[in-house]
Amino acid sequence: MGKRTKKVGICGKYGTRYGSSLRKVVKKIEISQHSKYNCVFCGKDSIKRNVTGIWECRSCHKTIAGGAYLLNTASAATVRSTLARLRKIRDDASA
């Protein structure tokens, strides 16, 4: 078996081009883009990216809208927590 990449990983395809800093940034993005994520519907690690912003569970075939490179973006998490906080305030006020 031949020796594979040790440091560069998925960015070995770029060789010595584009500079090390850019390749490190791209490596982080590509790893998150190509990894599998946990499905909230069936509970399996089977969500993969279809196209930009469209994620599909390979097990239960549910389609989810998300970020371009990550399933859940930072701004989406902020919005979710804000909505949950506002719902809680509304429920406490009505009760």
Sequence and secondary structure as in RCSB ss.txt:
>XXXX:A:sequence
MGKRTKKVGICGKYGTRYGSSLRKVVKKIEISQHSKYNCVFCGKDSIKRNVTGIWECRSCHKTIAGGAYLLNTAS
AATVRSTLARLRKIRDDASA
>XXXX:A:secstr
     SSSGGGGGGTT S HHHHHHHHHHHHHHHS EE TTT SEEEEEEETTEEEETTT  EEE  SSSSS HH
HHHHHHHHHHHHHHHHHHH 
